[in-house]
């Protein structure tokens, strides 16, 4: 994806208006502290640039062979935020399913993770349009972000508009006639192969209520592989990272991307 096509949320996470040093306070400092934690140079995430933050910056600068000033200039900031560019570089594949799969894998390879609290940090804000905090579950935002990236790169319209709500994704797919239920598959009204190599899954709690989503790949009506956000190795619907799992197809519905 070209940088000119980045969303406002991505651009906000990449922006550094002024160099930062000891004594600075605010959201810009918090972003620095979050990225330091992402790069395993952890310090408190409190928006206050004290001596501990300066020491963590020097540690990061040493790792990246930068001048160890303890201050964040553009060179240091660009190295801190380089994973964003890596996640949003062009994927490969000529079809939407192929492109979605490679882009989702790129994000997975970066290992986006919550930083500073439940549903907090730069990756959460990127996937939710600038929001974070306990109330901002981000699995649907991850799906929407990756799908948008794939469509922009291929010059295709979004098959569904996208949303931060699993229920809204389901409603959009139903309206677009892209929705396949578990019952459709088990009854033979739809064939698993109709889902294609890449699709969206929705974990169903009750009829009309879906609580988690992600991308599915291949598989059978018994199980399939995934890449999903706001999950973890146990498959939590409110986890802390982008991860890959093998999931049961039980109590799952699907959105076709072909």
PyMOL commands that set and color helices and strands:
alter all, ss='L'
color gray80, all
select helices_A, chain A and resi 3-5+8-14+27-38+51-63+74-80+82-87+96-110+122-128+139-154+166-175+182-187+192-195
alter helices_A, ss='H'
color red, helices_A
select strands_A, chain A and resi 179-180+198-206+209-217+223-231+241-248+252-256
alter strands_A, ss='S'
color yellow, strands_A
deselect
rebuild
show_as cartoon
